[in-house]
Amino acid sequence: MDVNSKTILLANPNTRKKPNPIGFGFFRWQIDPGMLSCVIISHLGIFFSHRLLKKSPMTQYQSMTVTRFDTGNFFMIEHNAEEIFSFMPVAPNNESFYDVPRLWLSPGWVDLQVNGYAGHDFTDPNVSVEDILAICDCMLNDGVTSFCPTVTTQGNEVILHSMETIDAACRQSSLVESMIAGIHLEGPYISAEDGPRGAHPRPHCRTPDWEEFCKFQEAAGGRIKIVTLSPEYNDAPAFTRQAVESGVIVSIGHTAASGEQIRAVADAGATMSTHLGNGAHGQLRRHPNYLWDQLADDRLIGGLIADGHHLPPEVLKVFVRAKGVERIFLVSDITSMAGMPAGKYDTSLGAVEVLEDGRLVVAGQRQFLAGAALPMNIGILNLMRYAGLSLQEAIDAATINPLMQLKQATNFDELPLDGDYCLFQCIHDEDQQLKEVRVVATIKGGKFRPTNYETPSDILEAQKKLYKPF
């Protein structure tokens, strides 16, 4: 215990050696470029240090206290500008500790549907490795450490080029390879009807073709993990069986299928619904229809766009209740229009328009959306505000649940120093109503990355009054 602290530092299993440490017995000496410090730790727990030289920015160690989103346990993170060195369990011994605004720690967020960002589009005929690196950078800034590049309906040449470029980016960059959980091919095997096809170009909507898909998969280096299709085609069940046998997840979306057709594809192995409630007709008969059919089938895990535009608050709440929190996952469906000012743009999907309220629509009308332009933190916020989920349930929908679809898992329980994490704030208004979920930093493979948001100095200053950083 630090005798001047308001917290108790517990035994710490997760520490990383800082540069050039040497030590013996219960003495630890540390020599860094630009800094010399001697830390003497006795078995009685007395802790002190003496710094002889001024630290350089890259070796300046900082510490902050964070709260696990799932257990509520406190940890002190020691880090510098580049990486983290330890997760130190902390036990508050002062009630005022709980009044300090919190920094929350969760696994890095996971987004299974990312079309592009900030003018970069995965389905652009000229997409480059540099575009993909730029999108990865944007994802990290939003707290997303793993995602699925989403290639949408287009002609063969465009899709093949996108697949080859994503594969090349993964082979050239270890960061890109570590972030891309697999490619999501959304189309071209979707409905050609207005409404269900959304903003996908009608001339390229077509029946599932296994031979063609195999060419896409070869160009992608085997990286296609999800394919969205409509069950309305006669070849859909057979295609689904072949895809599932090859290890690809089949998701139902952009469909005008009947209940019987949906059940046939689910029987063949389909396990997901792509952005459930969207990619649909403007008007449907009240029942039966393809939304009820997917909501009622427990074999189908529902992806939800909770940006406040794709699903009204009441619909989001009903969908979450119908599916249950274990059978939903959050997606952004974010496009190249994210971060772009209001106006009309030409994209790989055709002419679109970013409205003043942040909605992205097919140009010339206001009913049919053309993807999304808001990041994952907005969806997490809305799952709590509109669907009544707890913080843990909302974060699960952005982390554990999508990873389960990919048959992956987090190692968050162990808090490995080379893990992926998101550090964020929950900000409330004067009436204590949640108004913002703000990403403060992303940790990718143990590398510390502050975001473009301002440093939460108010939180750090408040924490300093309650404990003495080591």
Buried (B, 14 or more C-beta within 10 A) or exposed (E): EBEEBBBEBBEBEBEBEBEEEEEEEEEBBBEBEEBBBBBEBEEEEEBEEEEEEEBEEEBBBEBBBBBBBBEEEBBBBBBBBEBBBBBBBBEBEEEEBEEBBBBBBBBBBBBBBBBBBBBBBBBBEEBBBEBBBBBBBBBBBBBBBBBBBBBBBBEEEBBBBBBBBBBBBBEEBEBBEBBBBBBBBBBBBBBBBEBBBBBBBEEBBBBBBEEBBEBBBBBBBBBBBBBBBBBBBEEBBEBBBBBBEEEBBBBBBBBBBBBEBBBBBBEBBBBBBBBBBBBBBEEBEEEEBBBBBBBEBEEBBBBBBBBBBBBEEEBBBBBBEBBEBBBBBBBBBBBBBBBBEEEEBEBBBEEBBBEEEBBBBBBEEEEBBBBBBBBBBBBBBBBBBBBEBEBBBBBBBBBBBBBBBBEEEBEBEEBBBEBBBBBBBBEEEEEEEEBEBBBBBBBBBBBBBBBEEEEBEEBBEBBBEBBBBB
